[in-house]
Amino acid sequence: MKIEQIYTGCLAQGAYYIESQGEVAIIDPLREVKPYLERAEKDNAKIKYIFETHFHADFVSGHVTLAKESGAKIVFGPTASTGFDSIIATDGQVFQLGDITITALHTPGHTMESTTYLLKDKNGKDYAIFSGDTLFLGDVGRPDLAQKAASMTQEELAGILFDSLRTKIMTLADDVIVYPAHGAGSACGKNLSKETIGSIGDQKKTNYALRANMTKEEFVKEVTDGLQPPPQYFPLNVQMNKEGYDDIDVVLKRGTQALSPDAFEAAANETEAVILDVRHQNDFVKGHIPRSIFIGIDGGFAPWVGALIADVKQPILLVAPEGREEETITRLSRVGFDYTIGYLKGGFKAWKDAGKDTDTIESISATEFKTRLEKDDIPVFDVRKEGEFTSAHINEAHLTPLDFLNDYLSEFPNTDTFYVHCAGGYRSVIAASILKSRGIHNLVDVAGGFSAIKAAGIPVTDYVCPSTLK
């Protein structure tokens, strides 16, 4: 028996490759399926099943393409309904894989079709669970994503999740391994651990939601407390995972159209495409196409695209580092953004060399920022998350989280210069690009963010541990 966790850091997502006696199961595969096919070929094995723990909201799974390429059967849990051929498992249904078995345990609550898959070894001993978004390490799945589909409140879904955990998961032996679908950084939970593999016993000891003496009322209150609104692209990804989507090869062919500066400019004017610049923030600050949006490929790229562009059918024109165009299009497709219609051949240098209009962002060091703070009463906007801001922030700073920047546009000064910062300099440049695209140019970015601000000795509020904020 072979179990391999295939973890994708930018999505904080874990897919799984399981092989026994030449038969393979894939759990929650990513959109690009070639790595799974190559692994199976290397093992001289055949992919038999593709298990989906639920209809994912934060990424588009590779189940449809992988089934077509491999001939494997797609398996969803009870109550699921799909627009393609699939097995809708019954609670407790057993699937044979070589000399091991995988049992579908219906664990609704995160979504109503959510299912945990229990792997038993060749001796019939419970070995591991693949818990999807039902159980994370340190947390459980948020119960507010399926409200509309289930015609239930988040409190009702949380109550169902409480029952699922206690009747299907907490009854398992402490040594059973837990393989979750996500780790820290995912928007599918609140307090996910940085660890990506754990055990039932560890979770009973450390996961607040699995306290032995916890009442259902306490669980519902704690699990729903402090939930931020989900990103707007989530329901669109769910729809794609339910109904199907274009193969990744089709998406890549459409997106990898190399456009000259003139053709790129014409496409932008004719299609109302978003110009997405994915270079490093330092390069974007020094020069970029006017009204383009920055979301750097080397940061938390795909989730920020989903949160800020939102509409998966939005046409996108790409400005990327040379040689990374296909990677960028692939990563966009992971969260359902399939309509990249071309990229700027030769990158920003070609645009500049062609004599096209360019723009910049004023960016200053934390040391210079300190000098200006000491000299004048200047407006400062912090685009970190609420928890980061509450933990510590500059006195008199305004909280305008990047996730919901559009809700705060009226708070930024019309004429007076204001200053924007985040934690390390990535998110503040995203924010600055969005503001400039909306005609707000009277801003200055603080390079290095809050880390540099503290190092420069700028006074900040006393630190408050996030765990005490509940």
C-alpha positions as MATLAB code, in Angstrom:
seq = 'MKIEQIYTGCLAQGAYYIESQGEVAIIDPLREVKPYLERAEKDNAKIKYIFETHFHADFVSGHVTLAKESGAKIVFGPTASTGFDSIIATDGQVFQLGDITITALHTPGHTMESTTYLLKDKNGKDYAIFSGDTLFLGDVGRPDLAQKAASMTQEELAGILFDSLRTKIMTLADDVIVYPAHGAGSACGKNLSKETIGSIGDQKKTNYALRANMTKEEFVKEVTDGLQPPPQYFPLNVQMNKEGYDDIDVVLKRGTQALSPDAFEAAANETEAVILDVRHQNDFVKGHIPRSIFIGIDGGFAPWVGALIADVKQPILLVAPEGREEETITRLSRVGFDYTIGYLKGGFKAWKDAGKDTDTIESISATEFKTRLEKDDIPVFDVRKEGEFTSAHINEAHLTPLDFLNDYLSEFPNTDTFYVHCAGGYRSVIAASILKSRGIHNLVDVAGGFSAIKAAGIPVTDYVCPSTLK';
ca = [
       0.000    0.000    0.000;
       1.247    3.460   -0.933;
      -0.274    6.752    0.237;
       1.116   10.024   -1.054;
      -0.109   13.471   -0.086;
       0.265   15.897   -2.995;
       0.166   19.291   -1.323;
      -0.204   22.562   -3.223;
       0.932   25.416   -1.010;
      -0.630   28.333   -2.886;
      -4.072   26.742   -2.437;
      -3.251   25.127    0.921;
      -4.785   22.007   -0.633;
      -4.017   18.328   -0.223;
      -4.801   15.752   -2.902;
      -4.028   12.076   -2.329;
      -2.619    9.218   -4.378;
      -3.342    5.728   -2.993;
      -2.011    2.564   -4.641;
      -2.482   -1.098   -3.764;
      -1.718   -4.126   -5.922;
      -1.684   -2.109   -9.131;
      -4.927   -0.235   -8.455;
      -4.998    3.481   -7.703;
      -7.444    5.885   -6.098;
      -7.066    9.644   -6.296;
      -8.781   11.838   -3.713;
      -9.640   15.466   -4.511;
      -7.320   15.896   -7.527;
      -6.264   19.290   -8.851;
      -7.327   20.562  -12.277;
      -4.115   19.537  -14.086;
      -4.206   15.739  -14.071;
      -0.968   14.803  -15.839;
       0.984   14.246  -12.563;
      -1.541   11.627  -11.379;
      -1.462    9.803  -14.715;
       2.350    9.819  -14.703;
       2.495    8.497  -11.129;
       0.199    5.628  -11.998;
       2.195    4.814  -15.136;
       5.427    4.807  -13.122;
       3.847    2.335  -10.680;
       2.551    0.235  -13.594;
      -0.882    0.754  -12.058;
      -4.360    1.767  -13.213;
      -6.458    4.539  -11.701;
      -9.690    2.840  -10.616;
     -11.496    5.485   -8.535;
     -11.535    9.256   -8.132;
     -13.027   10.080   -4.731;
     -14.428   13.566   -4.161;
     -14.973   14.505   -0.522;
     -17.524   17.194   -1.523;
     -18.219   19.858   -4.121;
     -15.213   22.099   -3.563;
     -15.747   25.855   -3.473;
     -12.177   27.129   -3.313;
     -10.774   25.270   -6.314;
     -11.869   23.360   -9.406;
     -11.134   19.676   -9.016;
      -9.637   17.572  -11.798;
     -12.156   14.762  -11.477;
     -13.921   15.234  -14.831;
     -10.755   15.367  -16.948;
      -9.022   12.628  -14.951;
     -11.980   10.285  -15.401;
     -11.941   10.901  -19.151;
      -8.169   10.363  -19.396;
      -7.966    7.288  -17.154;
     -11.347    5.572  -17.379;
     -11.681    5.755  -13.591;
     -15.048    6.102  -11.855;
     -15.849    9.344  -10.014;
     -17.298    8.804   -6.538;
     -19.251   11.373   -4.522;
     -21.020   10.962   -1.222;
     -24.758   10.606   -0.542;
     -27.132   13.382   -1.756;
     -24.664   14.601   -4.439;
     -26.048   15.275   -7.908;
     -23.700   15.736  -10.863;
     -23.912   16.708  -14.512;
     -21.592   13.836  -15.530;
     -21.335   10.098  -14.916;
     -20.523    9.359  -11.286;
     -21.126    6.885   -8.489;
     -23.195    8.385   -5.684;
     -22.085    6.290   -2.749;
     -24.355    5.178    0.059;
     -23.290    5.711    3.659;
     -21.005    2.817    4.560;
     -20.446    1.669    0.970;
     -17.160   -0.190    0.598;
     -14.834    0.144   -2.397;
     -12.145   -2.470   -2.994;
      -8.717   -1.197   -4.056;
      -6.146   -3.964   -4.451;
      -5.999   -5.622   -1.041;
      -7.287   -2.609    0.908;
     -10.737   -1.061    1.177;
     -12.094    2.488    1.264;
     -15.408    3.069    3.021;
     -17.589    6.116    2.417;
     -18.661    7.693    5.710;
     -21.325   10.330    5.118;
     -20.303   13.314    7.264;
     -22.567   16.251    6.296;
     -22.285   19.695    7.839;
     -19.674   21.564    5.835;
     -21.848   20.647    2.860;
     -24.653   18.124    2.792;
     -22.824   15.693    0.489;
     -19.551   15.921    2.472;
     -18.069   12.473    2.896;
     -15.052   11.157    4.787;
     -13.277    8.152    3.291;
     -11.997    5.526    5.733;
      -9.098    3.413    4.502;
      -8.681   -0.046    6.006;
      -5.461   -1.988    5.480;
      -5.236   -5.521    4.104;
      -5.971   -6.907    7.567;
      -9.192   -4.899    7.821;
      -7.779   -2.476   10.426;
      -8.824    1.178   10.326;
      -5.724    2.955    9.055;
      -6.545    6.488    7.889;
      -9.333    8.888    7.026;
      -9.425   11.362    4.181;
     -11.588   13.940    5.860;
     -12.020   16.582    3.159;
     -13.347   19.764    4.727;
     -15.207   17.951    7.516;
     -12.185   17.793    9.828;
      -9.031   19.845    9.514;
      -6.043   19.797   11.833;
      -6.974   22.359   14.485;
     -10.380   23.196   13.047;
     -13.443   21.953   11.171;
     -15.007   23.053    7.904;
     -17.024   26.269    7.910;
     -20.766   25.551    7.873;
     -21.925   28.602    5.917;
     -20.971   27.717    2.336;
     -23.892   25.396    1.567;
     -26.676   27.407    3.191;
     -28.447   28.301   -0.045;
     -28.131   24.846   -1.596;
     -29.295   23.115    1.583;
     -31.973   25.697    2.477;
     -30.533   25.801    5.983;
     -28.956   28.343    8.264;
     -25.277   28.106    9.142;
     -26.337   27.214   12.671;
     -28.383   24.272   11.407;
     -25.491   23.054    9.268;
     -23.118   23.437   12.217;
     -25.424   21.259   14.312;
     -25.332   18.569   11.629;
     -21.530   18.831   11.494;
     -21.403   18.338   15.287;
     -23.306   15.068   14.913;
     -21.147   13.895   12.002;
     -17.938   14.425   13.943;
     -19.157   12.669   17.042;
     -20.866    9.693   15.427;
     -18.537    8.994   12.497;
     -15.076   10.374   13.278;
     -14.518   10.676   17.027;
     -15.537    7.026   17.441;
     -12.462    5.932   15.480;
      -9.292    4.785   17.245;
      -6.767    7.421   18.314;
      -4.048    6.017   16.032;
      -6.085    6.489   12.846;
      -4.249    8.975   10.599;
      -6.069   12.142    9.501;
      -5.446   13.388    5.982;
      -7.391   16.673    5.527;
      -8.141   18.535    2.295;
      -6.601   21.810    3.496;
      -4.030   23.373    5.802;
      -3.291   26.864    7.059;
      -4.135   29.567    4.543;
      -7.377   28.081    3.265;
     -10.584   30.124    3.478;
     -12.543   26.917    4.182;
     -11.867   27.180    7.929;
     -10.746   29.718   10.537;
      -7.818   28.286   12.510;
      -6.196   25.589   10.415;
      -2.876   24.147   11.513;
       0.276   24.486    9.436;
       0.644   20.710    9.783;
      -0.979   18.674    7.022;
      -1.025   15.156    8.535;
      -2.259   14.261   12.018;
      -4.152   11.636   13.981;
      -7.549   11.249   15.607;
      -5.923   11.160   19.045;
      -4.015   14.386   18.515;
      -7.119   16.136   17.261;
      -9.159   15.034   20.284;
      -6.497   16.672   22.454;
      -5.851   19.858   20.482;
      -8.799   20.674   18.217;
     -11.240   23.021   19.978;
     -14.163   21.557   18.015;
     -13.548   18.015   19.293;
     -13.627   18.695   23.028;
     -15.106   15.680   24.760;
     -17.356   17.733   27.049;
     -18.516   20.165   24.355;
     -22.258   20.624   23.953;
     -23.865   21.046   20.552;
     -24.830   24.617   21.475;
     -21.212   25.437   22.376;
     -19.999   23.856   19.133;
     -22.441   25.819   16.993;
     -21.490   29.090   18.679;
     -17.722   28.563   18.432;
     -17.702   27.238   14.871;
     -19.849   30.080   13.520;
     -18.232   32.855   15.562;
     -16.080   35.256   13.565;
     -16.734   33.768   10.133;
     -15.876   36.247    7.397;
     -17.993   36.280    4.224;
     -16.707   33.697    1.729;
     -15.024   34.896   -1.472;
     -17.466   35.625   -4.288;
     -15.959   33.007   -6.598;
     -16.779   30.105   -4.269;
     -20.293   29.315   -5.608;
     -18.990   29.565   -9.183;
     -16.367   26.913   -8.452;
     -19.021   24.703   -6.849;
     -21.082   24.963  -10.036;
     -18.111   23.938  -12.190;
     -17.352   20.989   -9.916;
     -20.972   19.845  -10.131;
     -21.604   20.396  -13.826;
     -18.189   20.014  -15.477;
     -15.769   22.307  -17.280;
     -13.366   22.624  -20.222;
     -10.301   20.399  -20.236;
      -7.143   22.153  -19.101;
      -5.662   21.701  -22.597;
      -8.462   23.834  -24.047;
      -7.860   26.511  -21.420;
      -4.125   26.543  -22.111;
      -4.602   26.779  -25.870;
      -6.923   29.765  -25.446;
      -4.648   31.515  -22.977;
      -1.230   31.013  -24.529;
      -1.800   33.403  -27.416;
       1.303   35.614  -27.651;
       0.194   39.183  -28.436;
       2.324   42.081  -29.624;
       1.922   45.340  -27.678;
      -0.425   46.685  -30.377;
      -2.511   43.501  -30.449;
      -2.541   43.366  -26.646;
      -3.774   46.969  -26.443;
      -6.434   46.319  -29.084;
      -7.652   43.209  -27.244;
      -7.896   45.162  -23.996;
      -9.992   47.865  -25.673;
     -12.233   45.445  -27.578;
     -12.950   42.883  -24.857;
     -12.956   44.855  -21.596;
     -10.529   42.254  -20.302;
      -8.774   42.750  -16.986;
      -5.052   43.265  -17.491;
      -3.489   41.070  -14.813;
       0.195   41.672  -14.042;
       1.761   38.798  -12.116;
       5.390   39.968  -11.910;
       7.068   40.712   -8.569;
       5.593   43.686   -6.714;
       8.892   45.588   -6.921;
       8.797   45.378  -10.706;
       5.152   46.448  -10.836;
       5.818   49.457   -8.612;
       8.593   50.665  -10.936;
       6.453   50.443  -14.057;
       3.225   48.880  -15.332;
       0.440   49.263  -17.870;
      -2.070   51.906  -16.673;
      -5.139   50.456  -14.929;
      -3.628   46.965  -14.776;
      -4.147   44.889  -11.625;
      -1.201   43.383   -9.774;
      -1.458   39.946   -8.157;
       2.014   38.405   -8.064;
       2.473   34.792   -9.113;
       4.903   34.201   -6.226;
       2.435   35.197   -3.497;
      -0.953   33.753   -2.514;
      -1.871   34.072   -6.160;
      -4.927   31.978   -7.001;
      -7.007   32.726   -3.865;
      -6.401   36.474   -4.284;
      -7.464   36.311   -7.919;
     -10.636   34.555   -6.820;
     -11.358   37.009   -4.037;
     -10.669   40.186   -6.013;
     -11.624   39.451   -9.630;
     -14.494   37.210   -8.485;
     -16.195   36.489  -11.840;
     -14.643   33.332  -13.296;
     -15.874   34.255  -16.773;
     -14.029   37.582  -16.747;
     -11.653   37.769  -19.750;
      -8.037   38.216  -18.633;
      -4.997   39.533  -20.489;
      -1.728   38.531  -18.894;
       1.529   40.333  -18.181;
       3.874   37.660  -16.823;
       7.569   36.999  -16.299;
       8.980   35.443  -19.457;
       8.573   31.678  -19.457;
       5.903   31.608  -16.754;
       2.830   32.279  -18.889;
       1.604   28.676  -19.002;
       2.176   28.256  -15.254;
       0.082   31.352  -14.589;
      -2.773   30.211  -16.832;
      -2.733   26.801  -15.138;
      -2.879   28.347  -11.688;
      -5.729   30.628  -12.749;
      -7.649   27.587  -13.969;
      -7.277   25.917  -10.575;
      -9.773   28.418   -9.202;
     -11.984   28.429  -12.288;
     -10.597   31.432  -14.176;
     -10.521   29.817  -17.620;
     -10.791   32.878  -19.840;
      -7.253   34.115  -20.212;
      -7.310   35.260  -23.845;
      -3.626   36.006  -24.378;
      -0.412   37.340  -22.906;
       1.906   40.240  -23.697;
       4.751   38.875  -25.825;
       8.052   40.170  -24.499;
       6.389   41.270  -21.254;
       6.305   44.789  -19.880;
       9.664   45.621  -21.488;
       8.114   45.137  -24.921;
       5.232   47.430  -23.954;
       7.615   50.114  -22.751;
       9.917   49.759  -25.763;
       6.892   50.235  -28.026;
       6.392   53.688  -26.531;
       3.099   52.838  -24.860;
       1.824   54.746  -21.812;
       3.093   53.463  -18.466;
       2.365   54.148  -14.806;
       4.196   53.739  -11.490;
       3.390   53.563   -7.776;
       5.202   55.773   -5.293;
       6.750   53.427   -2.753;
       8.856   54.469    0.224;
      10.898   52.664    2.860;
       9.634   52.232    6.407;
      12.404   54.582    7.536;
      11.140   57.351    5.246;
       7.586   56.555    6.349;
       8.656   57.052    9.973;
      10.090   60.463    9.115;
       6.846   61.518    7.465;
       4.757   60.210   10.361;
       6.819   62.225   12.839;
       6.512   65.369   10.738;
       2.796   65.292    9.831;
      -0.520   63.762   10.826;
      -0.900   61.581    7.738;
      -3.692   59.088    6.921;
      -2.591   55.436    7.051;
      -4.562   52.471    5.717;
      -3.776   48.918    6.785;
      -4.965   46.273    4.279;
      -4.164   43.202    6.397;
      -6.867   40.932    7.772;
      -8.870   41.974   10.820;
      -7.103   39.490   13.102;
      -3.677   40.764   12.060;
      -4.764   44.354   12.622;
      -6.240   43.642   16.047;
      -3.079   41.844   17.135;
      -1.013   44.999   16.560;
      -1.213   48.049   14.327;
      -0.034   51.632   13.906;
      -1.878   54.044   16.157;
      -4.643   55.855   14.252;
      -4.357   53.513   11.251;
      -7.575   52.660    9.401;
      -8.397   48.988    8.772;
      -9.369   48.355    5.133;
      -8.813   44.600    4.531;
      -7.735   43.715    1.016;
     -10.351   40.940    0.852;
     -13.109   43.537    0.995;
     -11.309   46.576   -0.408;
     -14.206   47.493   -2.692;
     -16.396   48.011    0.383;
     -14.007   50.683    1.687;
     -13.447   52.805   -1.416;
     -15.369   55.764    0.011;
     -13.022   55.908    3.025;
      -9.914   56.839    1.049;
      -9.163   60.587    0.732;
     -10.004   62.197   -2.609;
      -7.063   64.605   -2.755;
      -4.810   64.295    0.311;
      -1.940   61.835    0.049;
      -2.498   58.659    2.055;
      -0.285   55.662    2.864;
      -1.027   51.967    2.407;
       0.707   48.981    4.001;
       0.184   45.273    4.640;
       2.352   42.699    6.447;
       5.245   42.315    4.014;
       4.584   44.435    0.928;
       2.662   42.049   -1.354;
      -0.953   42.862   -0.481;
      -0.410   46.617   -0.295;
       0.721   46.689   -3.930;
      -2.361   44.667   -4.902;
      -4.481   47.227   -3.057;
      -2.643   50.139   -4.662;
      -3.160   48.682   -8.140;
      -6.891   48.251   -7.535;
      -7.240   51.783   -6.178;
      -5.331   53.238   -9.117;
      -7.484   51.264  -11.557;
     -10.455   53.056  -10.002;
      -8.897   56.468  -10.479;
      -7.443   56.874   -6.975;
      -3.819   57.919   -7.462;
      -3.013   59.962   -4.343;
      -1.454   57.033   -2.499;
       1.969   55.914   -1.316;
       2.950   52.301   -0.673;
       5.069   51.428    2.364;
       7.587   48.836    1.161;
       8.140   45.858    3.442;
       4.853   46.347    5.265;
       4.273   45.918    8.975;
       7.441   43.862    9.439;
       9.564   46.764    8.182;
       7.442   49.258   10.114;
       8.177   47.517   13.411;
      11.869   47.166   12.540;
      12.022   50.915   11.867;
      10.815   51.609   15.409;
       7.455   53.123   14.474;
       5.130   53.006   17.521;
       2.426   50.336   17.299;
      -0.261   49.113   19.688;
       0.542   46.458   22.295;
       0.454   42.936   20.912;
      -2.701   40.900   21.541;
      -2.493   37.147   20.935;
      -5.082   36.192   18.283;
      -6.204   33.184   20.371;
      -7.567   35.588   23.029;
      -9.706   37.538   20.575;
     -12.658   35.132   20.465;
];
